[in-house]
């Protein structure tokens, strides 16, 4: 009986470890007043960054043209979220295709 309980506890611990190894974290980057906030974010490889348009009625358009990790969210209306999973390590300059001064640096390690 006691051994069974220990075995069950060990199984539960193993399951938790497996869950932790695969669980991805989520970071949020807001776009407000034509500025990304925060302007720099660091995540782990495989994490997701959610880009949120908090800018009234302005359109945004988040993209990276870095050949190591390129993506394009398309036009993003106000209030809309666009999740991007960063699968490649490195430091990436993420910009808005509509507002050239907007820049957020995403470090993936
Ligand atoms: Cu923009």
Boltz pocket constraint, residues with backbone or C-beta under 6 A from the ligand:
constraints:
  - pocket:
      binder: B
      contacts: [[A, 34], [A, 59], [A, 60], [A, 61], [A, 96], [A, 97], [A, 98], [A, 99], [A, 102]]
      max_distance: 6.0
